[in-house]
Amino acid sequence: MRLISLNSWCGRALHPLMQFFKSRAASTDIFCLQEVLHAAPGVMEERHPDEYVCGQLYSKMVNVLKDFRGVYAGFDDDPNRMSLATFAKHEVAVKTIEDFVIYKPENPIEKGSAIISARKLQYMVVNVGGRDVMIVNYHGLWVNGPKTDTPERIEQSRSIKKFMDKFDGPKILCGDFNLLPDTESMLILEDGMKNLVKEFKVESTRTPLYRHYTNPDEPNFADYILVSPEVNVKKFEVLPDLVSDHSPLYLEFE
């Protein structure tokens, strides 16, 4: 089974992103995507008047990934809010795809570049070689500051850990965690899991499109894939494709 996790950057690099999906579709079984929009026409132009984001990004993904089943984790209270999307090839034995709110801020901000919004956890259970595997797609809480511990981030990690512990079987947690590797929030998530970014000694999960890419005071980490010990990792790599300010992460497993 081959999986790619990517923060799609709300489609700010739309053309290379669509070309990436076209080129990778045949050799990928599952895409776990963060920062995806499925908004009504005109809403994003109002919320982001000074920058381009693709309000119809999910629909464009659906049009490109024709051999996949896509599921968007929309919010009932604000269907225009960015969220998660998972695409699985039609031949993948998907048993369920669900989502739920994992964090909700008291004072959300939905305009401009400082987006402090509710976060969902999207998870799917697939049959791989006769065994159920849970794959969790996660976009961690963003604050206008460093990716260090905050009470909210620690609470979020504990909630995710509690949820994942309920599943008795192989597990994969992937996405843009918005965390540095040495935080308590990360250690909570790593309990009983292998952090492939650490194991493979990855030096960066960001691209030159990241505004702090050359700033030595801003470590270039945000994205991770964690697996439980039962998952046999055949290949893991940070892909070089320049399609976002985040690098795509590739995992081949069985």
N, C-alpha and C positions, 0 to 999 in steps of 0.2 A: 504494500500500500504506500502511495506517495502523496505527501501533503505539503502544501505551501501556506505559510502564514505571512500576512502582509498588512501593514497599515497603509491604506490606499490614499491617505492624505486628502481626502474629500475630492479626489480627482483633479487636483491642481496641476498635475502632469498628465493630463487626460490622454493625449495621443500615444506617448510611449507606454502608458499603463494598458491601454487597449491592445497595443501590439504585443505586450508582454503576455496578456491572457491568450491571445491567438497563438503565440509561439509555444506556450507552455501547456496548453490544454490537452494535447495528445499524450503528454508524458506525466500528467498529474491526475490524481484521483479525487482529491479534496482540496479546496481553497478555503481557508479561514481568514476572513477579512475584517479589518477594523476601519473606523472612520468612513463609513459608507452612508450616503444620503439617498433617500427615497421621498423627496419633497415635492410639494405642489409647485407648479410653475410660478416664478416670480418671488417666491418666499426667500430664497437664498440671496437674490439680488438686494432685497431689503435688509436682511440680517448681516450681509457681508458686502457693503457698498464699495469698499476700497480694495477688494481682492476677488479673484475668481475662485469659486468652488462650484462643483458640478452637482446641482440639485437633483438631477435625474441619473445619478451615477449608477444606482442599482439597476435601473432599467437598461442602461447601456451594457452593464455586465451581463445581464440576462440575454441580450441580443448577441453578444459575442460568444458566451459559453453555452452554446446550443445543445451540447451533449451532456449538460449538467442539470441537476435539479437545484434551484436556488431557494434559499429561505432567508428572509430579512427579519431581524428582531426589532420591529417597530415599537414605539411607545404610544400607549393609548392616550396619554394626556398631551402629547405633542408629537404627532406623526411626522413632523418635519425635522425632528432632532436627529443628528447623526447617530448611527448605531452600528451593529454588527451584521455581517452576512456570511453564510456558509453555502458553498456550492459543492455538491457531490455528484460524480459521474452516475449516470442512470444505472449502470451495472453494479455499483457499490451497494452492498446489502445493508441499507439503512433501516434500523428498527424504529428510531425516533429522533426527532430534532425539536428541541424545546428551548425556551429562554425565560428568564425572570430577572427582576430588578435586584441588583446586588448592593447598590448604593444610591442614595438620593440626597443631594445637598439641600440645605435649608434655603439658600438664596441662589438659585441657578442663574447663570449668565449665558445667553444664547446668541449674542451678537458680537461681531468683530472677531479679533484674533484670540481673545481671552475667553475661551469656552469652558465654563464650569457647569457640567451637566450631569444628570443621572446616568448611571452605568448599568448595563445588563451583562449577564452571563448567558452565553448561548452554548448549548451542549448537544451532542449527538451520540447515539450508540450505534455502532456498526459491527457487523459480523466479519471477522477476519480469521480465516482458517478454522472456522468452527467455534470461535470464541468471541464473546461480546467485548468490545473495546469502547470506552467512553473518551470522546474528544471534546475538550472544552475550549471555546473561543472567548478570549478575555481582552478587554481594553481597560486598563487601570485608570484610576482617578488622576486627573491632571490638575495641578495647582500652578499658579503663576510664580514659579520658583524652582529650586532644585528638586531632583527626583529622590529626595531623602525621606526618612520616616516622618509621618504625621499621625496623629491619633486616628484620623479617618482612614488612612492607608493601612494601618495596622488592623483596624476593625474590618476593613474590606478583605484583607488576606485571611483573617480568621474565619470570616463567613465562607470564603471560597474553600478553605481547608475543610471546614465542617461539612460542606456540601459534598466535596469529592470523597471524603472518607466513607460516605454512605454507599458508595459503589464498590462492590466486591468483584474486582477484575482489573485488567490492564487499563491504565489511564494516561491521557496526554493532555497537558495544559499548554496552550500556546497563545501568543498575541503580543500586543504592546502593553507591557505591564506598567510603564511609566515609573520604573524603579531602578535604582542602582544595585549592582550585584551584592554589595556588602551590607544591605539594610536588614533590619529585623523583619520588615514586611516580606522581604524575599526569603529569609530563613524560614518563616512560617510556611510559605508555599513549598519550599524545598524539603520539608520534613517527609520522609518516605518516598521522595522523588529524586531523579537525577536531572540536574540542570545541564543541558547539553551545551549551552553557551560557555559555561565554566569548564566542562569536561573537555571540550574541543579547543579551549584557550582562545576563544574569539576575542579580538581586540576592539571591534566596533560593530554595532548594528545600525548605524546611521550612514547616510550618504552625503556627498558634498552639497546637496540641496538643503540640508539642515542648516538653519541660520547660525547655530553655534558650532558648526563642524570644526572650525580651526581654532576655537577658543580652548586653551588648555585647562581652563577652570570649569569646563562643561564636559564631563566624560560622555563619550558617544555610545551610551547604552540605554536601551529602553525595551528591546524586544527579546523574547525568550521562548524556548520550547523545553518543557519539563516532562519527563516520562517516568512511569513507575517501573520497578525492576523487571516486571514480566515482559515489558516491551523490548523486543529484539531490534536494536537500531542497526540498520544496514548501511545507512549513509546520512550524514548531517552536514549542511554547509550553509554559509551566508552567500546568497546569490549576488552577482555583481551588477545586475540590471538596475539602471537609474530610472526608476518609475515613481519615486516618492522620496520624501526626506527620511524614510525608513528603508532598510534593506529587507528584501524578501528572505525568509528562512525556509530551507528545504529539508524535509525529513522523509527518508524511506525506511519503513519498518515492517515487521511481521510479528 
